[in-house]
Amino acid sequence: MSADGIVGEFLALKSETDADLLAMQCGDFYEFFAEDAEFVGDELDLKVSEKSSHGSTYPMAGVPVDDLTPYLKALVERGYRVAVADQYETEDGHAREITRVVTPGTLLETTDPAAQFLATITRVDGRYGLALADVTTGEFLVTTATAESDVVAECHRFDPVEVVPGPTVDADLLDQIREGTDATVTDHDDSAFAPGRAERTLREQFGEAALDSVGLDDRAGVAAAGALLTYVEETGVGVLDAMTRLRAYDTDDHLNLDATTQRNLELTETMHGGSDGSLLGTIDHTVTSAGRRRLREWLTRPSRNRAVIDRRLDSVAAFTEAALARDRVREILDDAYDLERLAARATSGSADASDLLAVRETLALLPALAEAIEDSRLADSPLADIVADPDREAAASLRAELDEALAEDPPGTVTEGGLIRRGYDAELDDLLDRYESAQEWLDNLAGREKERTGITHLQVDRNKTDGYYIQVGKSETGAVPDDYREIKTLKNSRRYTTEELDDREREVLRLEEARGELEYDLFTELRERVAAHADLLQAVGRTLATVDALASLATHAASQDWCRPAVVEPGPLVVEAGRHPVVETTTDFVPNDVDLREDRGFLLVTGPNMSGKSTYMRQAALIVLLAQAGSFVPARSATVGVVDGIYTRVGALDELAGGRSTFMVEMSELSNILHSATEDSLVVLDEVGRGTATYDGISIAWATTEYIHNEIGCKCLFATHYHELTALADHLPRVENVHVAVAGDGDDEDITFLRTIEDGPTDRSYGVHVADLAGVPSPVVDRSRDVLDRLREDRAIEARGAESGGETKQAVFDLSSGGFREGSEAEPTESDGGELDPATESVLDELEGTSVAETSPVDLMARVREWQERLEEGEK
Ligand SMILES: Nc1ncnc2c1ncn2[C@@H]1O[C@H](COP(=O)(O)OP(=O)(O)OP(=O)(O)O)[C@@H](O)[C@H]1O
């Protein structure tokens, strides 16, 4: 079915774009037609009506022109790309064309203060190029990598809202990126990724010198960055001028944190979603949204560079020691607006007068901030350099210009005048003078006319239909002079005009129009001048954000009594009286030491359920992460050797995403860690192997320990319920046992969680005790104890450890005696009656695999009964 008329035009425009939806301006409305109308009707709860067009009817849904933004935002934030066709006047009527495509990565109107990254990825000569830009602030980064996993990790770290892949990027990589982000994937013109074209685009944007100085000789990086610029340009968002600098970075600059680890450590969100209770939510005391973005960036991308870390720590230290100056600084920053975002709005032409006022007010804070820092105890800290970074003179002169130009209380629209101060432009002043004298004449007209005519009920007013008029009460209309011409009769009065009044009215209207136009022009010029200073605004914005983030770190450190870590490279992790940064704020926390050094780099953490193993390990990881972010840490003292990555596998998270079983997820995360971790990493494993049958689980945990110890050689914390593993400490030189202490033996007495970490393995698991605590009926608990005792007979496991000579030594661990037998045959021991019969073995497997907490007492009893029967059968 072909459509003519307005719907035909809509469909024709729609076929020009690959956007998901089209909003087409029709006079005072933006309309969606046909399928798009039905779609937005459902998504946005818009009323869908019928539009007849050339004999057919079509669904239609519309929003008023001034209300488009929130609807666009809602659609784009749900991941759709929306083309906008604007209507413009032509000689013979009007025409429409698509002026921009709003996509998740180019949505300037976002109200979410978090960074909003658009990413392009490509592959050239076997290397990946990744470019990332936040159009709302003009931030633009580019990096290259050889390994696919690095690209995925970077994408997860920046969490882009939109990813534009080049033609050489395969679907598998995109699937991996999608798994850790909510990014919309957009196809774009392949030719934009061609290295030659991309290089030209980059040169045009940043100039020859800038390009050389970032050293982008890697064609993959050039291709990704150039394609990103082309894409931003083609969407028509108009922010290219806000992209004032290209920062090339190396993935090695930052600590590796995969998406799983970011989630496990609850850096910005808790496992249940929401930022309350996350690390960021807990330690954030920033007073500006740009400061919060900066803090978030530091926590999700901690540094690996000691100089960078020490510089931040020096600033935080200075702030903790100068509470008064810190308060003063935070008070000043409290009035700051988001300059980086304002710069992008100025560049795209969407900034209004209040935005420019916000620029002016924020620029005005810079001298006050500099003074608060330079005239206090902060003067000798790196803060003085940070505040000296932006060009203060340029900032002052831009501010002075805005001061001179902008009216104090400008209206919300930019077309009606009232934006510009007197004294800024002679022509405008002249217009205003004439306008005011005309206005004065009008203001005094009523008085003059009363005097001239003797009429008492006479007033001069103005409305839309009648323009200016003189209104006279009915009783006195007889007294109106001859030069009054009647224009309207009302119930109690009549309205008149005079020739002179008409002249004056025309003059006022002409002046008003001229003023609106002139002010709009002046305002646009001013906005363009502000846009031309985008790099200055960004520099000031960065300074304010950085100072805010540093002051926030100091505020938290001071209030929670955190200490400055000694950051060493490379080195041990030694923490005295450490705490978990989040848990300590809600609980009476028992501090613990962490000691991971050369000869004890691998700690096996045992202890009853609920005793605090996970908390202990996360606290160690978070202390390292905070230190490398440049923060003080929750401890009495801490020495933190810089690590290149933190990798975690935490058992508690039941993730059934993607239809994979919990165990499959667990194993693929383990696989990822074992592939990625290096000697300089920190690995945290919580109950690896738990998701499968006991023997499989022990075997995997055992082999993992050996591999990490012998092959990777990194720092590792491994919590396990498999007591069998604790014997490995005797055999693998760097493995040490620690346990969370409890009081009471758990068999007959109640146990008390002491929450302290002590050297050595725990002697039992207390799982049965927890079952007891959870209210499992006593016959089941008692019988479990009996069964557990019988479980102490078992097979042997062979331990492998690399001796210093490189020769592999083998030993055999005998679970029934709890010790090793040295030897090379690694035969299972025959002690205590030899191997278990299959019936016993299967009962044991099931018993270990039974979750007491998740099985009802009735089922538990039934299972125990069945096990007893099978054991009796087996004995026959
Ligand atoms: N040092 C501590 N001081 C005070 N409370 C703590 C401490 N460590 C942990 N806790 C609290 O103890 C509870 C259990 O901690 P956690 O989850 O770390 O135990 P777990 O040994 O890993 O348990 P499971 O083996 O069942 O997974 C948590 O509610 C935590 O807040």
The ligand as a MOL file (V3000), in Angstrom:
LIG
                    3D

  0  0  0     0  0            999 V3000
M  V30 BEGIN CTAB
M  V30 COUNTS 31 33 0 0 0
M  V30 BEGIN ATOM
M  V30 1 N 34.9120 -8.5500 61.2040 0
M  V30 2 C 33.5900 -8.5130 61.3570 0
M  V30 3 N 33.0250 -7.7780 62.3300 0
M  V30 4 C 31.6840 -7.7430 62.4640 0
M  V30 5 N 30.8270 -8.4030 61.6810 0
M  V30 6 C 31.3150 -9.1650 60.6950 0
M  V30 7 C 32.7130 -9.2470 60.4680 0
M  V30 8 N 32.9210 -10.0580 59.4280 0
M  V30 9 C 31.6960 -10.4560 59.0110 0
M  V30 10 N 30.7280 -9.9280 59.7670 0
M  V30 11 C 29.2940 -10.1670 59.5850 0
M  V30 12 O 29.0750 -11.5730 59.6240 0
M  V30 13 C 28.1180 -11.9950 58.6550 0
M  V30 14 C 28.6370 -13.1680 57.8390 0
M  V30 15 O 29.7920 -12.7820 57.1310 0
M  V30 16 P 30.2550 -13.5200 55.8030 0
M  V30 17 O 29.1770 -13.5410 54.8040 0
M  V30 18 O 31.5280 -12.8790 55.4550 0
M  V30 19 O 30.4960 -15.0090 56.3160 0
M  V30 20 P 31.0520 -16.2770 55.5480 0
M  V30 21 O 31.9520 -16.9790 56.5050 0
M  V30 22 O 31.6180 -15.9270 54.2530 0
M  V30 23 O 29.7230 -17.1370 55.3950 0
M  V30 24 P 29.3930 -18.3590 54.3720 0
M  V30 25 O 30.4840 -19.3520 54.5180 0
M  V30 26 O 28.0880 -18.8640 54.8860 0
M  V30 27 O 29.3020 -17.7580 53.0200 0
M  V30 28 C 27.8400 -10.7730 57.8070 0
M  V30 29 O 26.5410 -10.3380 58.1530 0
M  V30 30 C 28.8680 -9.7420 58.2100 0
M  V30 31 O 28.2760 -8.4650 58.2550 0
M  V30 END ATOM
M  V30 BEGIN BOND
M  V30 1 1 1 2
M  V30 2 1 2 3
M  V30 3 2 2 7
M  V30 4 2 3 4
M  V30 5 1 4 5
M  V30 6 2 5 6
M  V30 7 1 6 7
M  V30 8 1 6 10
M  V30 9 1 7 8
M  V30 10 2 8 9
M  V30 11 1 9 10
M  V30 12 1 10 11
M  V30 13 1 11 12
M  V30 14 1 11 30
M  V30 15 1 12 13
M  V30 16 1 13 14
M  V30 17 1 13 28
M  V30 18 1 14 15
M  V30 19 1 15 16
M  V30 20 2 16 17
M  V30 21 1 16 18
M  V30 22 1 16 19
M  V30 23 1 19 20
M  V30 24 2 20 21
M  V30 25 1 20 22
M  V30 26 1 20 23
M  V30 27 1 23 24
M  V30 28 2 24 25
M  V30 29 1 24 26
M  V30 30 1 24 27
M  V30 31 1 28 29
M  V30 32 1 28 30
M  V30 33 1 30 31
M  V30 END BOND
M  V30 END CTAB
M  END
